[in-house]
């Protein structure tokens, strides 16, 4: 059966989840869209609640195995109305939010009020690439389940423990109780250059807001202040790029 009505319950749920962070929190669900990220979700055994395809989507061509056996079909018009991309690939899923399962506190990332979806997604992707165990996201940051964030993670959202909506003091207490040393990334002439640092066995990198940097709380509480030495005339680096450079230094050059 092809779903053609906007009054369909799945259509209405998808619309709410795509457009409202409040509804995502209430339902504890979010939406992913696109062939590659759906494959990542299946491979990672993410808790997929429902798979939706457009009537013109060739499921057998895109998924050669029998990994998808149950799905709902929307008319192309209804699917395109919901699609968050310019050129839809014809498949999306409703996924349940997962509880974090922290087994190690060796490599951690604190994201403090980063508000651009593309930046947040790119940071999560880099954290995954460099083997970060846990990501703590403060209140006031972009919703990690925003469709643009999820898309920018390129599937890395399924590979990490993400603990969100915490206050700075909550995160500080968790890290302190587990003997994690904190490294605040900021522009400060007194901060240590990252190529002159050997991290503690348990560490957490703190990245701040795109325009304001990290909160004063972390400037006062962090174990160390670190910065990236820059040779050119740029005033600063994009937070996602800066985070990637520091994570590379912390994980590959220690």
N, C-alpha and C positions, 0 to 999 in steps of 0.2 A: 504494500500500500504506500502510495506517495502522499506525504503530508503537504497540504496546500493552504491550510488555514492558519492565520495568525492567532487564533484562539486555542490552538493546540497546546496542551500543557507543557510539552517539551520545548516548543517554540518560546513560550512565555518565560519558562525557566532560563533558557539560554539567554534571552534578551536581558533579563535581570542580572545574571551572572557576568555578562560581558560589560554591562554599563554601570554597575553599582558595586563599589567595595563593601558597602553596608550589607547588601544582599549576599555577597560572597561570604562574608563573616557569619551571617545568620545561617546560611545553608551549609557552611563548611565545604563548599564546592567551588571549583573554578573551571575555566574553559581553556583548552589548547586547540590550536588550529594548524593544519599543514601535515603533509605526508611524513617528513623526517621526524618531527617532534612526536607524532603519534607512534611511529616506529620506536623511538626512544622510550616512550611511556610503556609500551608493550614489553620491550626488552628489559626495562628496569622493574617490571612488575608493579607499576604504579596502580593505585586503586581506581581504575576506570569504571565509572558508573554507567556511562552510555556513549555509544558511538553514533555519530550522525554523518550521513553523506548526502551530497547533492545527487539528483537523479541522473546527471550526466557524468558522474564519477565512475571510472573503471576500476572497481575494487580488486579484481583478479590481476589486473596489470600492475597495480601499485603494490599489492601485497601478494607475493607469489605463493606463500604458504597459507595454511588454514588458520592463521593467527586471529583473524576476525570472522566470527561466525554469526554474531548477533549485532544488528545495527538498525537504525531508522533512516528512512529515505525522505528527504525534503525536496520539494520542487526547486528548480534552479532559482526562481524568483525569491522564494522564502529563504533559501540558504544564503543567497547573495545579500539579502537584507541584514543578515546576522554577521556575515563575514567581516573580520576586522582588517583584512588585507585588501590591497588594490586589485590584485589578480588572485582570486581565490583558487586554492588547489582542490576544493571540493570535499574536504573531510575535516571534522572537528570532534572533540570528545569532551564530555563532562567528567572531571576527575575530583575525587575526594581529597581534601587536605590531609596530609599525613602528620602524625605526631613525631616529634624529634626523638631519636633514640641515640643518646650520647654515650659512646663507649670510650672516647678518648678526648682529652683536652690539650693535646700537644700543639695543634695548629688551629688557630681561631681567627675570625675576622669580625670586627664590630663595625657596623654601618650606621652612622649617626646622622640622621635627617637628610640623607641623599634623596632628592625629590624627582629627578628626571628618570622616567621609566627605562630609557635606553641605557643610561649610566648604571642603574641598579642591575639590570639584566646582564650587562657586560662585566660588571664586577663579580657577579655570581658565577659567570662562565669562567672567568680567570681564576677564581677561588677553586673551582673544580679542577681546572687544568694543573694547578700547582699543589693539589693534594690537601687543601684545607679541610679540617674535620667538621667544624661548626661555624655557622654564620649567625650572629646576633644582630637584630635590626631594631633600632629604637623607635619609639612612638614619634610621629612627625615625619617619618620616612615615607616614600612612595609605597603603596600597597604592593607587596611582592607578587600577588596573584593578578595584578593588572595585566590584561592580555599583551600589552606591549612589553612589559617586563618579562613575562613568560616566554614570548617569542624571542626576545633578545638573549635569553639564557641558552638557546639552542639545545634544550634537553638537560642542561646541567642542574636545573631545579629538582630533578628526580634523584640526583646523586649525593646530595648534601643534607646535613641536619640544619634546618633553618628555624630559628627561634625568633619570633617577631613580636612587635608591640610591647617591648619592655622599656622601662625607664633606665637612664644611665646608672642609677644606683643599683637597680636590680642586676644589671649586667656586671657591674663592678663587684658586687657581692658574690655572684656565681663564680667569676674568674678568681677572685681572691681566695674563696673557700677551696678552690682546686689548684692553688699555688701557680696561677698563670701570671706571667709578667706582661705588662701592657706597653705597647709602643705606639705613641700618638704621632701620626704623620701631619706635619705642619711646616709652614714657612717661618722659621725662627733662626736667627743667626747663632743662637746658642744650641740649636738642635744638632745632633750628631749625624754626619753623612752616612747614608745607608751602607756604603762600601767600607766603612770602618767599624761595622758592628758585627759581633757574633751573638746571635740570639740565645736566650735561655732555652732549655729543653721544651718548656711549655710557654708558648707566647700567643699574644693576641695583637693583631694590627688594627688600629682604629683609624677609619676614614670618615671625613666630615662632609658637611653640606657644600654644594658646588660653589657658592659665593661667600659663605661665612666661615667655612672651615669647620674644625671640630669644636664642640661645645667647651666652654670654660671649665666645666666639670672635669673633662679629660685632661685639659692642660694642667690642672692642679693635681689630679690623681694618678696620671699615667706614670709607670715605672721609668720610662725613657721617652724622650722627644727625638724624632728622626726626620730627616729631610732628604730629598733627592738633589744632589749637586747639579746645577744647570750652567752650561757654558755660554748659551746664547742670551738674547735680550727678552725672551718671553717672561712675563711676570709670574706665570704659574702654569701647571699642567691640568688638563681635564682629570677629574677624580678617578675615572675608570682606568685611564692610562697610567696615572700615578700609582694607583693600587696594584696594577699588573706589574709595574717595574719593581715595586717594593716586595711583592710576593715572590717574584722571580729571584730577587737577591736573598730573601730570607730562606727560600727553600732549595735553591740550586747552588748557592755560593757560600755555604756555611761549613 
